[in-house]
């Protein structure tokens, strides 16, 4: 659970770093690049411990698939709050397919190597 919580926080920072600047299109590019980089620093402060903790229990592939699923959930919430975008049916189906990928990644019988 620690890994999931850290990845959620990490992805919140990263989504804001990657897309939040779009609310400030009038700002000079250099300013938004450095602002985004500063926000991304906080992303790494949560992402690195999340992956270190998670690597004790999950394979690297499982961590990545889990992270992608969390990214989409966080992205959907952030874009709804910042940009007032609604989740559309085709995106919801795409997300469901990714949840299926998580299921199969963890169902495959892969165990954490010793």
C-alpha positions, 0 to 999 in steps of 0.5 A: 500500500505504501508503494501505491500511495507514494506513486499517487502523490508522485503522479499528482506532481508529475501531471501538474508538471507536465500539463499544468503550464497549459493554463499559463500559455501567455508565460514565456516558455523558459519560465514554464520549463523551469517551473515544471522542472521544479515541480517534477523534483517533488515527483522524484522525491516520491517516485524513487522511494515508491519504486524502491519499496515496491521492488521488494514485493513486485517485479519491475514490470509489475511496478511499471504497469501499476504506475501507468494505471495510477498515472491515468487515474491521477491524470483524469482527476487533475484534468477534470479539476484544472481543465474541466475535461470530462472522461469520455466513453472511449477513454474509459474503455481504454482505461479499462483495458489498462486495468486488464493489463494490470490484472494479467501482469499480476496474474501471470505467476511472475514472482519477485526474483531472489 
